[in-house]
Structures are given as C-alpha cells and as structure tokens.
Amino acid sequence: MAQDFERARQRNIGTSATAVLSVNSDDAIISIRCANTTTSTINIEIYVESASANYFLIKNCPIVSGGSLELIDGGSKIVLQSGDIVYAKSDTASSLDVWMSTVDAIST
C-alpha cells in the first residue's frame, strides 16, 4: 500500500500554545523541525494533547539565535490517534517556526 505523506507547519509561534496538527485518523509523525527566527535564544515546548491531557515531547528546550532543532531522528516515529492535537509554544513572541512531516491514515 502506498504511503500518504503530509506536512503541517506554523510560523511566528509565540507565547501562546499554537496547534500545529489536529489528527483525524491514525497518523505517524516522522519529523518535527523547530527553528528560532529571532536574534536571541528562545525556549520551546512541543506537546500532544490526547484525551484532555498534555504529553510533552520536549519542554523548556533552548534553541540559539538562528538555530534549529530536529525532534525526531534515527528512523523514530510518534504515533497519533484521531483527536490528538500537536501544540508548539515559545517563551518569546513571534519567534518559532515549526515544520512537521507525517504519514497520514496509517493502518492499525
């Protein structure tokens, strides 16, 4: 069966949690790239809201000015189910860009 690769992205994320991906089927995240677009170090959070609880993928992680962070590497994947929402947040206004690659509607 062919895979359905998708992307989700948000730019200029600041101090309010911003939904990057709302899941409507069984999906897998294969990449999350976070980039600091400011001239100073920022601290970020990425988490999944699932069944009204938050599960952090990373919390209070610094990214230097102009730097980026790849959260998933080495072939790892994060499986999501319908209703899960991936959020991103920074400690600085309009400072974070997030690019996420997923496989949509994986069979369970």
GROMACS elastic network, one bead per residue, 0.5 to 0.9 nm:
[ bonds ]
;  ai    aj funct       b0    kb
    3   103     6  0.66335   500
    3   104     6  0.75486   500
    3   105     6  0.85422   500
    3   106     6  0.78017   500
    4   102     6  0.83375   500
    4   103     6  0.55821   500
    4   104     6  0.53550   500
    4   105     6  0.73533   500
    4   106     6  0.83034   500
    5   101     6  0.72035   500
    5   102     6  0.57684   500
    5   104     6  0.61244   500
    6   100     6  0.84556   500
    6   101     6  0.59036   500
    6   102     6  0.51783   500
    6   103     6  0.60307   500
    6   104     6  0.64061   500
    7    21     6  0.89063   500
    7    99     6  0.72277   500
    7   100     6  0.55518   500
    7   102     6  0.59381   500
    7   103     6  0.85635   500
    8    20     6  0.62394   500
    8    21     6  0.60494   500
    8    98     6  0.81760   500
    8    99     6  0.60688   500
    8   100     6  0.50854   500
    8   101     6  0.65207   500
    8   102     6  0.78716   500
    9    20     6  0.59870   500
    9    21     6  0.78833   500
    9    97     6  0.75706   500
    9    98     6  0.54724   500
    9   100     6  0.60067   500
    9   101     6  0.87182   500
   10    13     6  0.68768   500
   10    18     6  0.81014   500
   10    19     6  0.82227   500
   10    20     6  0.59909   500
   10    88     6  0.88417   500
   10    96     6  0.83438   500
   10    97     6  0.58341   500
   10    98     6  0.54042   500
   10    99     6  0.68326   500
   11    94     6  0.78110   500
   11    95     6  0.81487   500
   11    96     6  0.62819   500
   11    98     6  0.63263   500
   11    99     6  0.85221   500
   12    37     6  0.78597   500
   12    93     6  0.76599   500
   12    95     6  0.53054   500
   12    96     6  0.52223   500
   12    97     6  0.56578   500
   12    98     6  0.87287   500
   13    16     6  0.75953   500
   13    17     6  0.79386   500
   13    18     6  0.67090   500
   13    88     6  0.72853   500
   13    89     6  0.63408   500
   13    90     6  0.66529   500
   13    92     6  0.84797   500
   13    93     6  0.69473   500
   13    94     6  0.50001   500
   13    95     6  0.58658   500
   13    97     6  0.62896   500
   13    98     6  0.81303   500
   14    17     6  0.75639   500
   14    18     6  0.80725   500
   14    88     6  0.86346   500
   14    89     6  0.59576   500
   14    90     6  0.50662   500
   14    91     6  0.66605   500
   14    92     6  0.55043   500
   14    95     6  0.58401   500
   14    96     6  0.66376   500
   15    18     6  0.87370   500
   15    89     6  0.57552   500
   15    90     6  0.51372   500
   15    91     6  0.52293   500
   15    92     6  0.58086   500
   15    93     6  0.56022   500
   15    94     6  0.79113   500
   15    95     6  0.89202   500
   16    88     6  0.83918   500
   16    89     6  0.60082   500
   16    90     6  0.75791   500
   16    91     6  0.86678   500
   16    93     6  0.85502   500
   17    45     6  0.86722   500
   17    46     6  0.89269   500
   17    87     6  0.59416   500
   17    88     6  0.55541   500
   17    90     6  0.79452   500
   18    86     6  0.83845   500
   18    87     6  0.52554   500
   18    88     6  0.53498   500
   18    89     6  0.63235   500
   19    22     6  0.70982   500
   19    85     6  0.66270   500
   19    86     6  0.58097   500
   19    88     6  0.65816   500
   20    85     6  0.75664   500
   20    86     6  0.56088   500
   20    87     6  0.55413   500
   20    88     6  0.67552   500
   20    98     6  0.76516   500
   20    99     6  0.84929   500
   20   100     6  0.80510   500
   21    84     6  0.83227   500
   21    85     6  0.56650   500
   21    86     6  0.51317   500
   21    87     6  0.72804   500
   21   100     6  0.83382   500
   22    82     6  0.82047   500
   22    83     6  0.68632   500
   22    84     6  0.61819   500
   22    86     6  0.65501   500
   23    26     6  0.74347   500
   23    27     6  0.71059   500
   23    80     6  0.71232   500
   23    81     6  0.65642   500
   23    82     6  0.50680   500
   23    83     6  0.54986   500
   23    84     6  0.53979   500
   23    85     6  0.61109   500
   23    86     6  0.83256   500
   23   104     6  0.88615   500
   24    27     6  0.82436   500
   24    81     6  0.73589   500
   24    83     6  0.60256   500
   24    84     6  0.79269   500
   24   105     6  0.83427   500
   25    80     6  0.80568   500
   25    81     6  0.59119   500
   25    83     6  0.79032   500
   25   104     6  0.72304   500
   25   105     6  0.53112   500
   25   106     6  0.78491   500
   26    79     6  0.73131   500
   26    80     6  0.57889   500
   26    82     6  0.58066   500
   26   103     6  0.89232   500
   26   104     6  0.69849   500
   26   105     6  0.50565   500
   26   106     6  0.55547   500
   26   107     6  0.71302   500
   26   108     6  0.73150   500
   27    78     6  0.84163   500
   27    79     6  0.59325   500
   27    80     6  0.51800   500
   27    81     6  0.63191   500
   27    82     6  0.79911   500
   27   102     6  0.67537   500
   27   103     6  0.56497   500
   27   105     6  0.52440   500
   27   106     6  0.55621   500
   27   107     6  0.86659   500
   28    77     6  0.61360   500
   28    78     6  0.53992   500
   28    80     6  0.58195   500
   28    81     6  0.85988   500
   28   101     6  0.86426   500
   28   102     6  0.54314   500
   28   103     6  0.51870   500
   28   104     6  0.68148   500
   28   105     6  0.82823   500
   28   106     6  0.72478   500
   29    32     6  0.74563   500
   29    72     6  0.83405   500
   29    76     6  0.87533   500
   29    77     6  0.55707   500
   29    78     6  0.50538   500
   29    79     6  0.64415   500
   29    80     6  0.75639   500
   29   100     6  0.71612   500
   29   101     6  0.60083   500
   29   103     6  0.65193   500
   29   104     6  0.88100   500
   30    72     6  0.67103   500
   30    73     6  0.81262   500
   30    75     6  0.75273   500
   30    76     6  0.68529   500
   30    77     6  0.50391   500
   30    78     6  0.68983   500
   30   100     6  0.76923   500
   30   101     6  0.56214   500
   30   102     6  0.53728   500
   30   103     6  0.71671   500
   31    70     6  0.72007   500
   31    71     6  0.69391   500
   31    72     6  0.53337   500
   31    73     6  0.72638   500
   31    76     6  0.86015   500
   31    77     6  0.77402   500
   31    78     6  0.89489   500
   31    99     6  0.79480   500
   31   100     6  0.54948   500
   31   102     6  0.70047   500
   32    69     6  0.81837   500
   32    70     6  0.57964   500
   32    71     6  0.54171   500
   32    72     6  0.61658   500
   32    98     6  0.69737   500
   32    99     6  0.58275   500
   32   101     6  0.65629   500
   32   102     6  0.89853   500
   33    68     6  0.68606   500
   33    69     6  0.57332   500
   33    71     6  0.64713   500
   33    72     6  0.82691   500
   33    97     6  0.81552   500
   33    98     6  0.56948   500
   33    99     6  0.51959   500
   33   100     6  0.63533   500
   33   101     6  0.87894   500
   34    44     6  0.86908   500
   34    63     6  0.84841   500
   34    67     6  0.85655   500
   34    68     6  0.53900   500
   34    69     6  0.51318   500
   34    70     6  0.64648   500
   34    71     6  0.78416   500
   34    96     6  0.67491   500
   34    97     6  0.57807   500
   34    99     6  0.66490   500
   34   100     6  0.87164   500
   35    63     6  0.75605   500
   35    65     6  0.89008   500
   35    66     6  0.70711   500
   35    67     6  0.59326   500
   35    69     6  0.64692   500
   35    70     6  0.89023   500
   35    95     6  0.82428   500
   35    96     6  0.56735   500
   35    97     6  0.51618   500
   35    98     6  0.64814   500
   35    99     6  0.86074   500
   36    39     6  0.82760   500
   36    40     6  0.83795   500
   36    41     6  0.76092   500
   36    42     6  0.69152   500
   36    63     6  0.62565   500
   36    64     6  0.68782   500
   36    65     6  0.59302   500
   36    66     6  0.53155   500
   36    67     6  0.56066   500
   36    68     6  0.61063   500
   36    69     6  0.87476   500
   36    95     6  0.57850   500
   36    96     6  0.50384   500
   36    97     6  0.66991   500
   37    40     6  0.87588   500
   37    65     6  0.69661   500
   37    66     6  0.56885   500
   37    67     6  0.79264   500
   37    94     6  0.80979   500
   37    95     6  0.52124   500
   37    96     6  0.59878   500
   37    97     6  0.70887   500
   38    41     6  0.76080   500
   38    42     6  0.81034   500
   38    64     6  0.87833   500
   38    65     6  0.57609   500
   38    66     6  0.64807   500
   38    92     6  0.88949   500
   38    94     6  0.82743   500
   38    95     6  0.55870   500
   38    96     6  0.80867   500
   39    64     6  0.83271   500
   39    66     6  0.68199   500
   40    63     6  0.87744   500
   40    64     6  0.64592   500
   40    66     6  0.81104   500
   41    62     6  0.64443   500
   41    63     6  0.55934   500
   41    65     6  0.50487   500
   41    66     6  0.85046   500
   41    67     6  0.86924   500
   42    60     6  0.88896   500
   42    61     6  0.80029   500
   42    62     6  0.54862   500
   42    63     6  0.54650   500
   42    64     6  0.65704   500
   42    65     6  0.75398   500
   42    90     6  0.66712   500
   42    91     6  0.62317   500
   42    92     6  0.63392   500
   42    95     6  0.74916   500
   42    96     6  0.82962   500
   43    59     6  0.80965   500
   43    60     6  0.51017   500
   43    63     6  0.62451   500
   43    64     6  0.88215   500
   43    89     6  0.85360   500
   43    90     6  0.57322   500
   43    91     6  0.55894   500
   43    92     6  0.77872   500
   44    58     6  0.76518   500
   44    59     6  0.63444   500
   44    60     6  0.52462   500
   44    61     6  0.52119   500
   44    62     6  0.64625   500
   44    63     6  0.75865   500
   44    88     6  0.73112   500
   44    89     6  0.56396   500
   44    91     6  0.64805   500
   44    92     6  0.88475   500
   44    96     6  0.80410   500
   45    56     6  0.73484   500
   45    57     6  0.76404   500
   45    58     6  0.54642   500
   45    60     6  0.57261   500
   45    61     6  0.67413   500
   45    87     6  0.80538   500
   45    88     6  0.56970   500
   45    89     6  0.52178   500
   45    90     6  0.64389   500
   45    91     6  0.87337   500
   46    55     6  0.87689   500
   46    56     6  0.60693   500
   46    57     6  0.55329   500
   46    58     6  0.53923   500
   46    59     6  0.66231   500
   46    86     6  0.71770   500
   46    87     6  0.56882   500
   46    89     6  0.66187   500
   47    54     6  0.62988   500
   47    55     6  0.53849   500
   47    57     6  0.52039   500
   47    58     6  0.68709   500
   47    59     6  0.80205   500
   47    85     6  0.83223   500
   47    86     6  0.57709   500
   47    87     6  0.53932   500
   47    88     6  0.66735   500
   47    89     6  0.88885   500
   48    53     6  0.81388   500
   48    54     6  0.56363   500
   48    55     6  0.51445   500
   48    56     6  0.63508   500
   48    57     6  0.73690   500
   48    80     6  0.86545   500
   48    84     6  0.65194   500
   48    85     6  0.55288   500
   48    87     6  0.62080   500
   49    52     6  0.61015   500
   49    53     6  0.54676   500
   49    55     6  0.63192   500
   49    56     6  0.86855   500
   49    83     6  0.85374   500
   49    84     6  0.56726   500
   49    85     6  0.51903   500
   49    86     6  0.64080   500
   49    87     6  0.75308   500
   50    53     6  0.54105   500
   50    54     6  0.64084   500
   50    55     6  0.74684   500
   50    80     6  0.87516   500
   50    81     6  0.84115   500
   50    83     6  0.69330   500
   50    85     6  0.68323   500
   50    86     6  0.89391   500
   51    54     6  0.84162   500
   51    83     6  0.77478   500
   51    84     6  0.74611   500
   56    59     6  0.63246   500
   57    71     6  0.80127   500
   58    61     6  0.65830   500
   58    71     6  0.80303   500
   60    90     6  0.85081   500
   60    91     6  0.85284   500
   63    66     6  0.81252   500
   63    67     6  0.59255   500
   63    68     6  0.63727   500
   63    69     6  0.69747   500
   64    67     6  0.51593   500
   64    68     6  0.76876   500
   65    68     6  0.86540   500
   70    73     6  0.70061   500
   72    75     6  0.76278   500
   72    76     6  0.60232   500
   72    77     6  0.69586   500
   72    78     6  0.83228   500
   73    76     6  0.57438   500
   73    77     6  0.83028   500
   80    83     6  0.84980   500
   80    84     6  0.62856   500
   80    85     6  0.85657   500
   81    84     6  0.58249   500
   82    85     6  0.87468   500
   88    96     6  0.84931   500
   88    98     6  0.77378   500
   89    92     6  0.87124   500
   89    96     6  0.77493   500
   90    93     6  0.71771   500
   90    94     6  0.82363   500
   90    95     6  0.69189   500
   90    96     6  0.64979   500
   91    95     6  0.84035   500
   92    95     6  0.58504   500
   92    96     6  0.82681   500
   93    96     6  0.83423   500
   94    97     6  0.86076   500
  103   106     6  0.66925   500
  105   108     6  0.89632   500
